[in-house]
Amino acid sequence: MTSKKNHNKKRNVGIIYEQLCRKVSECLVEGDREQADVALSILKKHFKKGTELYKEFRLFNSLVKTTVSSDSIATRIIEKAQEAASDHDGTRLNQEKSQLIKEINHSLEDRNFYHTRVPEYRTYATIQTLLNNWRSDNDNLTQTAEFEQKICEWLVTEKPGSNLDEMKTPDINKLTVKIMRENFNKKYNGEMTTAQQNLVREFVFTQQTATHDEITSVLNEQKNKANKLVAGYKDNCDNRFIKEKIPTIEEAIRSLDPTDHKDDNVAKFLTIMGLCEELQEKENE
């Protein structure tokens, strides 16, 4: 456990990175494209290759995500991490963090930004404190040894989705998609199907990188797929009860507007996709 005296969450590279990703996803869910773009531009500007923030985040992220099979390997990783942390330019890193905090405070319209909850907060705090201790002439050897032991234990703990290939560079999109999927699940109840998750993924990527027309094209493609699926099912359906419901579904699909990129309209696309998958399941019974 870390003490408040030793840990400043505003200067925790892992926490601030995830809070920014969560800000992007939450703004997209709420239809606030402008603030989503602001948060994303801050991420890309301050965590780009060549910065000390980028180097610290890579090291931090590896300690968070890596799972190993033995204590001896975990100890070796800790030793290597300490060597890497010692090579960071602490003065430049602190300057970059101050600039990052200043831009967040100035550009994001969110007084509660720093209060955004982050999973595994205690682990994040421990890792950041260790990185700080390794870079400085910290004489609190007892605390450092205690935290190194905690991270060794963390490294041998199995974590969902651990993949070393995903840790080579910061991936804003992957984390944003994950968070946005969680937000949609929370807002619209239940777990999304694979097809619905794919739509959310496409929506996130295009919102971040594409023009209005390209986003419209993605949604229009989903609408056309739904039309074809329902038409094909209608021709082969022998279930009278279900067949009576098809005109209602067809009308709902026709009413979808691919040019409307607001949260509520994307939710309609997700709902139609869910209904289409139900029809497919009925067809396969």
C-alpha positions as CSV (number, residue, x, y, z in Angstrom):
1,M,0.0,0.0,0.0
2,T,1.3,3.5,-0.8
3,S,0.9,6.6,1.2
4,K,-0.6,9.8,-0.1
5,K,2.7,11.5,0.8
6,N,4.6,9.4,-1.7
7,H,2.1,9.2,-4.5
8,N,0.5,11.9,-6.6
9,K,-2.1,10.4,-8.9
10,K,-1.9,13.4,-11.3
11,R,1.7,12.4,-12.0
12,N,1.1,8.7,-12.3
13,V,1.7,7.9,-16.0
14,G,-0.5,4.8,-16.0
15,I,-3.5,6.5,-14.2
16,I,-3.4,9.6,-16.3
17,Y,-3.1,7.6,-19.6
18,E,-6.1,5.4,-18.7
19,Q,-8.2,8.4,-17.5
20,L,-7.6,10.1,-20.9
21,C,-8.6,7.0,-22.7
22,R,-11.7,6.8,-20.6
23,K,-12.5,10.4,-21.4
24,V,-12.3,9.7,-25.1
25,S,-14.6,6.8,-24.9
26,E,-17.1,8.5,-22.5
27,C,-17.3,11.5,-24.8
28,L,-18.0,9.3,-27.8
29,V,-20.7,7.4,-26.0
30,E,-22.3,10.7,-25.0
31,G,-21.9,12.2,-28.5
32,D,-19.4,14.9,-27.5
33,R,-17.1,14.6,-30.5
34,E,-15.3,17.9,-29.7
35,Q,-14.1,16.9,-26.2
36,A,-13.3,13.4,-27.5
37,D,-11.0,14.9,-30.1
38,V,-9.4,17.2,-27.5
39,A,-8.6,14.2,-25.1
40,L,-7.3,12.2,-28.0
41,S,-5.1,15.0,-29.3
42,I,-3.6,15.3,-25.8
43,L,-2.9,11.6,-25.7
44,K,-1.2,11.6,-29.1
45,K,0.8,14.8,-28.4
46,H,2.2,13.9,-25.0
47,F,2.7,10.1,-25.4
48,K,4.3,10.1,-28.8
49,K,7.6,8.3,-29.4
50,G,10.7,10.1,-28.3
51,T,9.2,11.6,-25.2
52,E,10.1,10.5,-21.7
53,L,6.4,10.0,-21.0
54,Y,6.3,7.5,-23.8
55,K,9.3,5.6,-22.4
56,E,8.0,5.6,-18.9
57,F,4.5,4.4,-20.0
58,R,6.0,1.5,-21.9
59,L,7.9,0.4,-18.8
60,F,4.9,1.0,-16.6
61,N,2.5,-0.8,-18.9
62,S,4.8,-3.9,-19.1
63,L,4.8,-4.2,-15.3
64,V,1.0,-3.9,-15.3
65,K,0.3,-6.3,-18.1
66,T,3.0,-9.0,-17.9
67,T,2.3,-12.4,-16.3
68,V,5.2,-14.8,-15.7
69,S,5.4,-18.4,-14.4
70,S,7.8,-18.1,-11.5
71,D,9.2,-15.8,-8.8
72,S,12.7,-16.0,-10.2
73,I,11.5,-14.6,-13.6
74,A,9.5,-11.9,-11.8
75,T,12.6,-10.9,-9.8
76,R,14.6,-10.7,-13.0
77,I,12.0,-8.5,-14.6
78,I,12.1,-6.2,-11.6
79,E,15.9,-5.9,-11.9
80,K,15.6,-5.0,-15.6
81,A,12.8,-2.6,-14.9
82,Q,15.0,-0.8,-12.4
83,E,17.8,-0.5,-14.9
84,A,15.4,0.9,-17.5
85,A,13.9,3.4,-15.0
86,S,17.4,4.6,-14.0
87,D,18.0,5.5,-17.7
88,H,15.0,7.9,-17.8
89,D,15.7,11.6,-17.8
90,G,13.9,12.5,-14.5
91,T,14.0,16.2,-15.0
92,R,12.6,16.1,-18.5
93,L,10.0,13.6,-17.4
94,N,8.8,15.8,-14.7
95,Q,8.6,18.8,-17.1
96,E,6.6,16.7,-19.5
97,K,4.2,15.6,-16.8
98,S,3.7,19.2,-15.7
99,Q,2.9,20.2,-19.3
100,L,0.5,17.4,-19.6
101,I,-1.3,18.3,-16.4
102,K,-1.5,22.0,-17.5
103,E,-3.0,21.1,-20.9
104,I,-5.6,18.8,-19.3
105,N,-6.6,21.5,-16.8
106,H,-6.8,24.1,-19.6
107,S,-8.4,22.1,-22.4
108,L,-10.7,19.5,-20.9
109,E,-14.1,20.7,-19.6
110,D,-14.3,18.2,-16.8
111,R,-13.8,19.2,-13.1
112,N,-14.0,15.5,-12.1
113,F,-11.4,14.3,-14.6
114,Y,-8.9,13.3,-11.9
115,H,-11.5,11.5,-9.9
116,T,-12.2,9.0,-12.7
117,R,-11.8,5.5,-11.2
118,V,-9.1,3.3,-12.5
119,P,-9.1,-0.5,-11.9
120,E,-6.1,-1.8,-9.9
121,Y,-5.4,1.7,-8.6
122,R,-3.3,0.4,-5.7
123,T,-1.1,-1.6,-8.1
124,Y,-0.7,1.5,-10.4
125,A,0.3,3.6,-7.3
126,T,2.8,1.0,-6.2
127,I,4.4,0.8,-9.7
128,Q,4.7,4.5,-10.1
129,T,6.2,5.0,-6.6
130,L,8.8,2.3,-7.4
131,L,9.7,4.0,-10.7
132,N,10.1,7.3,-8.8
133,N,12.3,5.6,-6.1
134,W,14.5,3.8,-8.7
135,R,15.2,7.1,-10.5
136,S,16.0,9.1,-7.3
137,D,18.4,8.7,-4.4
138,N,15.5,7.5,-2.2
139,D,16.9,6.1,1.0
140,N,13.7,4.4,2.1
141,L,15.0,1.0,1.3
142,T,12.3,-0.7,3.4
143,Q,9.5,0.8,1.4
144,T,11.3,0.1,-1.9
145,A,11.9,-3.6,-0.9
146,E,8.2,-3.9,0.2
147,F,6.9,-2.5,-3.1
148,E,9.3,-4.7,-5.2
149,Q,7.9,-7.7,-3.4
150,K,4.3,-6.6,-4.1
151,I,5.1,-6.2,-7.8
152,C,6.8,-9.6,-7.9
153,E,3.6,-11.1,-6.5
154,W,1.6,-9.1,-9.1
155,L,3.8,-10.4,-12.0
156,V,3.0,-14.0,-11.1
157,T,-0.7,-13.3,-10.8
158,E,-2.7,-14.4,-13.9
159,K,-4.4,-11.4,-15.6
160,P,-7.1,-11.5,-18.2
161,G,-6.0,-10.6,-21.7
162,S,-2.3,-10.6,-21.0
163,N,-0.4,-10.5,-24.3
164,L,3.2,-9.4,-24.5
165,D,2.7,-8.4,-28.2
166,E,0.2,-5.8,-27.1
167,M,2.7,-4.2,-24.7
168,K,5.3,-3.1,-27.2
169,T,3.7,0.3,-27.7
170,P,0.9,2.3,-26.1
171,D,-2.3,1.4,-28.0
172,I,-4.9,4.1,-27.5
173,N,-7.5,2.4,-29.7
174,K,-7.5,-0.9,-27.9
175,L,-8.1,0.6,-24.5
176,T,-10.6,3.0,-25.8
177,V,-12.6,0.3,-27.5
178,K,-12.6,-1.8,-24.3
179,I,-13.8,1.1,-22.2
180,M,-16.4,2.2,-24.7
181,R,-17.8,-1.3,-24.9
182,E,-18.1,-1.3,-21.1
183,N,-19.9,2.1,-21.2
184,F,-22.4,0.8,-23.8
185,N,-23.0,-2.3,-21.8
186,K,-23.7,-0.3,-18.7
187,K,-25.9,2.3,-20.5
188,Y,-27.9,-0.1,-22.6
189,N,-28.0,-3.2,-20.3
190,G,-26.5,-6.6,-20.9
191,E,-23.5,-7.9,-22.8
192,M,-23.1,-7.0,-26.4
193,T,-22.8,-9.7,-29.1
194,T,-19.6,-10.0,-31.2
195,A,-21.2,-8.2,-34.1
196,Q,-22.3,-5.3,-31.9
197,Q,-18.8,-5.1,-30.4
198,N,-17.3,-5.0,-33.9
199,L,-19.6,-2.0,-34.7
200,V,-18.4,-0.2,-31.6
201,R,-14.8,-0.9,-32.6
202,E,-15.4,0.5,-36.1
203,F,-17.3,3.4,-34.6
204,V,-14.4,4.3,-32.2
205,F,-11.7,4.0,-34.9
206,T,-13.6,6.1,-37.5
207,Q,-14.6,8.7,-34.9
208,Q,-10.9,9.1,-34.1
209,T,-9.5,9.1,-37.6
210,A,-12.1,9.4,-40.3
211,T,-14.3,12.1,-41.9
212,H,-18.0,12.5,-41.4
213,D,-18.7,10.7,-44.7
214,E,-16.5,7.7,-43.8
215,I,-18.4,7.2,-40.5
216,T,-21.7,7.4,-42.4
217,S,-20.4,4.8,-44.8
218,V,-19.6,2.4,-41.9
219,L,-23.1,2.8,-40.4
220,N,-24.7,2.5,-43.9
221,E,-22.9,-0.8,-44.4
222,Q,-24.4,-2.1,-41.2
223,K,-27.9,-1.0,-42.3
224,N,-27.5,-2.8,-45.6
225,K,-26.4,-6.0,-43.9
226,A,-29.4,-5.8,-41.6
227,N,-31.7,-5.3,-44.6
228,K,-30.3,-8.3,-46.5
229,L,-30.4,-10.6,-43.4
230,V,-34.0,-9.8,-42.7
231,A,-35.0,-10.1,-46.3
232,G,-33.3,-13.5,-46.5
233,Y,-34.9,-14.7,-43.3
234,K,-38.4,-13.5,-44.5
235,D,-38.2,-15.6,-47.6
236,N,-37.4,-18.8,-45.7
237,C,-39.3,-18.3,-42.4
238,D,-42.1,-20.8,-41.7
239,N,-42.8,-19.5,-38.2
240,R,-46.0,-17.5,-38.5
241,F,-45.5,-15.6,-35.2
242,I,-42.0,-14.5,-36.1
243,K,-43.0,-13.6,-39.7
244,E,-45.7,-11.3,-38.4
245,K,-42.9,-9.3,-36.6
246,I,-40.7,-8.9,-39.6
247,P,-42.5,-5.8,-41.1
248,T,-41.9,-4.0,-37.8
249,I,-38.2,-4.8,-38.0
250,E,-38.0,-3.8,-41.6
251,E,-39.5,-0.4,-40.8
252,A,-37.1,0.0,-37.9
253,I,-34.2,-0.7,-40.3
254,R,-35.5,1.7,-42.9
255,S,-35.8,4.5,-40.3
256,L,-32.1,4.2,-39.4
257,D,-30.1,7.3,-40.3
258,P,-26.5,6.6,-41.1
259,T,-25.7,10.3,-41.1
260,D,-26.6,10.7,-37.5
261,H,-23.6,9.8,-35.4
262,K,-25.0,10.6,-32.0
263,D,-25.0,8.1,-29.2
264,D,-28.7,7.4,-29.2
265,N,-28.7,6.6,-33.0
266,V,-25.7,4.3,-32.7
267,A,-27.7,2.5,-29.9
268,K,-30.5,2.0,-32.5
269,F,-28.0,0.3,-34.8
270,L,-26.8,-1.9,-32.0
271,T,-30.4,-2.9,-31.1
272,I,-31.2,-3.8,-34.7
273,M,-28.1,-5.9,-34.9
274,G,-29.2,-7.7,-31.8
275,L,-32.6,-8.4,-33.3
276,C,-31.0,-9.7,-36.5
277,E,-28.8,-12.1,-34.5
278,E,-31.9,-13.4,-32.8
279,L,-33.5,-14.0,-36.1
280,Q,-30.4,-16.0,-37.2
281,E,-30.6,-18.1,-34.1
282,K,-34.3,-18.8,-34.8
283,E,-33.4,-19.8,-38.4
284,N,-30.8,-22.3,-37.2
285,E,-33.1,-24.0,-34.7
